[in-house]
Amino acid sequence: MKIRYHHPMLYSDLFEGYDKVCKSGFDRVVTGDIKVDHTWSKRGTQAVQYESCELLNTVETVQRVLDAQDKGFDGVIIGCSLDIGLKESREVAEIPVVSIMEAAMLGCCIMGRKFSIISFGERARVRQEQLIDEYGLRNRATTVRAFEMTLNELGIALTTEEKKKNLRKIFMHEAKKVVTDEGAEVIIPGCGILSALCVLDGIARVDCMEDVPVIDTFVPALRLLEMLVVMKSKLNVEISKRGLYQSPGHEIVDQIRRM
């Protein structure tokens, strides 16, 4: 099985450490004949939390999904906790596409009554609140908690032990608050970089709260995609193309390829 893990944002050297952690994280959990190809957007922005910027990142993401399909990949994981381009990709792709936040939310629903997302800023918090409603999971979620930090600052935080330790402290502070204040039973890192922190530090529980798990968003996305690929290849069962994911047709898809 050959899958693509695509980061739907413009790459910079500040994300070098994050990229390495992602690759090593997948190397640790892939099984059998699964091969993972990691890509970053060649166009777009790093301001993933803004809807105006998401337009640019979505076009590039959809094209990278179609490129993976054309090259014989079995499926694609969109590696952003804001699920950039997920709906659009499912409309046009003939291979399964998942994203790390939707997969993590769905995974949490069998791990506890309520989950909470710890995000990286007010704008990202608002976008993830919208995703909770969009996925019909409002009754299973607390409010999204957030601390103020940019993506660049998050990327840098993985580069030194001191910065990594400070990021963990901030993340755990918010996690403990939402467990105590709102009854969260499972915690989702609200950014792929925060998931990378969990991989680096072996974080699986909230500090001093051993009964509250912290989900690494990479694994739920990988296993969900694996399930969808098997259903398609072995049972000929695919996602519905009626309603939400109805395709615009081959002519429009070809136009998207050429944009």
N, C-alpha and C positions, 0 to 999 in steps of 0.2 A: 504494500500500500504506500503510495507516494502522496504526501500532503504538503501544502504551502502554508507557512505561518507568516502573514503579512502585517507589518506595522503601518497603519494608515496615516503616516505623517512624514514630513521631510526629515531625512537623517542629518545629524551633525555629530562631530567627534565627541560631544558631551554625552552621547548615548552609547559610546563604545563599550563601557562597562556593563550597561544594561543588556546590550546585544549579546555579550558573552554569557551573561547569567541566563538569559533566555535559552540559548543554545544548550548550555550545560544542564539546565533544568529539564528540558525535553529529553536529552540523552539519558537522564536518570530514570525516566518513567516510560519511554517507548518500549514496546515489546514486539517480538516476532519480526516480521519483515517491514515494519513501518519506517519510512524514511521521511525526514522533515527538512524542507527547504525554507530558509528564512530570508525574507525580502523587506525592503523599506521603500516608501514612495520616492520617486524621482522628482515629482512636482508636488506643489501644495504648500502647506504651512505647518508650523509646530503648535499653533494656537488651536488645538483640537476642541477646546471647550466652547468655542463660539460658533453659532450656527452659520454665520456668514462665511467663516473659514471652512466650516465643514463641507460646504458646497464644493470647494476645490479639492479637499481631501477625498470626498466621496467619488468624484469622477475618476481620480487616479486609482482608488481602491477597486472600483468596478472593473477598470481596465486590467488591473493586476489579477483579478479573479478570472476574467475571460482569458488572459494570457496563460494562466495555470491550466485552465480547461483545454486550451488549444495545444498545450504541451503534454497533455496526457496525465495531469495530476488527478487524483481521485477526489480531492476535496480541499477546501481552504478554511483556515482559521483567521479571523480578523482580530489582530492583537491590540485592541484598544478597549478600555473600560467604558467608553461612550458608544460603543457598537457602531462606529462610523461606517456607513455604506452597507450595512447588513441587509436591510429590506431591499435596497436597490440591487444588490448583488444577487439575492435570491430570485428577484424578478427575471433577471437575464441569464443566469447561469443554469447549466444542465447538470452540474456536479453539486454536491452538498456544500453549503457554506454556514459556518457558525461563528459566533463572536464570544469573547471571553466573559463579558458581563452577563449576557443572557444565560449562557451555560452555567455560570456560577450561581445565579439566582435560582434557576431550576434545580440545581443540585442541592441548594440550601433547603428547598422545600421538603426534602426527605431526611434532612439532618436536624431539623428543629422547627418549632412553631413560628418564630419570627427571626428574620435575618436583618443585619444592619450593614450598610456600606460606609466605609471611612474614606472620604474623598480628599482631594488636594486643593480645593478652593471653592469660592461661592458659585462661580459660573459652572464649574463641573458638577457641583452639588445639585444645582437646579436641573441640569441636563439629566442627571441620574434619577432624580425624582420623577422626571417625565418618563424615563424608561420604565420605572416600576409601574406607573399607571398604564403605559402602553402595553406592557406584558400581562396586565391583569393581576398583579401580585400585591396590590396595595394592602390587603388584609394580612399578608405574610411578612410585611416589612415595617421597620421603624422609620423615623425620619432619617435622611442621609446626614451624617456628620462630616464636617470638613475642617481642615486646618489650612491656613494660607501658605501656599508654596507653589512656585511655578514648575513647569515640566523640566526646565533646565536645572533648577535647583534640586529637583528630585534626582535627575540623572547624576549630578555631581555628588549627591549624598551617598551614592554607592561606591565612591572611589577611595574613601579613607575610612579607617576604623572609627575615628572620632565622629565624623559626619553620619556614618551608618548607625552608630549608637544613639545619636541625637534623634535621627529619624525614627528609630524604633521607639524611643521614649515618647515622642509626640504621637505616633500611631497608637501605642498602647494606652496613652492617657485618654484619647477619644474613645477607644474601644471599651475601656472600663466604665466610662461615663454612660455610654449608651446601654451597656448591660445593666447597670444599676438604675438608671433613670427611666429606661423604656422597655426593659425586659428582653433585650436582644439575646438570642440563644446561639446564633452563628454569626461570625464576622467575615465580611468580604473586603479585601483590599480594593479600594476604589481607583486603582491605577495599576497598569502592568508593572510599573517600576516598584510599587509597593509589594506586588506579588513576588518580584525578584528579590526584594528584601527578605521575604519569608523563606525563599529558597536558600539564600545565602546564610541566614541565621537559623535555619531549621525551625522556623516558627510554625507551630501547629495548634497552639492554644493561646488564649489571652494570658498574659503574665499574672500570676497569683489567682487565676480563675481556670483551673485545669479542666472544668466541665464545659467550657465554652470554646469550641473549635474555631480556628481561623482557616478559611479556604484559600488554597493556592489556585488562582483562576486558570492556570495553564492546564492542569489535569482535567477538570470538568470539560473544558473545551475539546481537548484531545479525545477523551472517551466518548463524548457526544458525537463528534464528527466520525469517529470510528464506527459507532452504531449506525449512523445514517449511511455511511459508505457500504457497510455490510448489508443493510436492508435493500439498498439500490442494486448492488451487484449480485446478491444471492436470492433475493425475493422479488426483485423488480418493483419495490415499493419506494416512492419518492415523495417529496413534499408536495402539497396541493398547489396546483396552478390555477385554481379557481379563487376569485376574490383577491385577497391580500397580495399574493405572489403571482398573479396572472402576468404572463410575459407580454411585452409590447410587440413581439414578433421579430423574425430574423432580420428584416430590413433595418429596423431601428437598432437592434443589437449590433449590426455591422457598422452603423453610423457611430455608435458609442465607441467601438474599437478604433475608429479613425480619428476621434476627437483629439 
